Amino acid sequence: MQVKWKKLLLCIFITLTTEILFNFLGLDDLADYGEFISQKSSFVVFR
């Protein structure tokens, strides 16, 4: 598997930048909600 370094570094940079910016502005909950939305959903079954 070949790693696409430019794309990986760009994604990491964008993620860190938005996290720092939202935290500085006090909007960290909004950033966490965005991460929650972008994750694949998983179901938990309680018996």
N, C-alpha and C positions, 0 to 999 in steps of 0.2 A: 504494500500500500504506500502510495506516494503522498506526502503531506504538501498541501498547497500553502506554503509559509506566508505568502503575502496576504492571502484571504484570512488565514488564521490570525495573524497579527493585527489585521485591520478590525476583525470582529472583537478581539480582546481589547484593543484600544478604544473602540466605540463603547463597549460595555463598561469599561472602567471609567471613561470620561462621563458617561451619563450617570453612573452611580455616584461619582464624586459631585457632579453638578446638582443632582437631585438632593443629595444629602446636605450640601451647602445651602440650598434653598429651602430645606425642610420638607421636601417632597419625596422622601425616601419610601414612604408607603406606596406612592404611585409607581415607583420603580419596581418595588416588590410585587405589586399587582401585575405589572407588565410581564415580569418573569413567570408569574403563576399562569397567566393566560397563554404564554408561548410554550409552556411545557406540555408534553403529551398527557392526556388525562389517564388516570388509573382508578380502578374501582376497588373499593374495600368492602368485603362482605362480612357482616357480623352475624353469628348464629346464636 
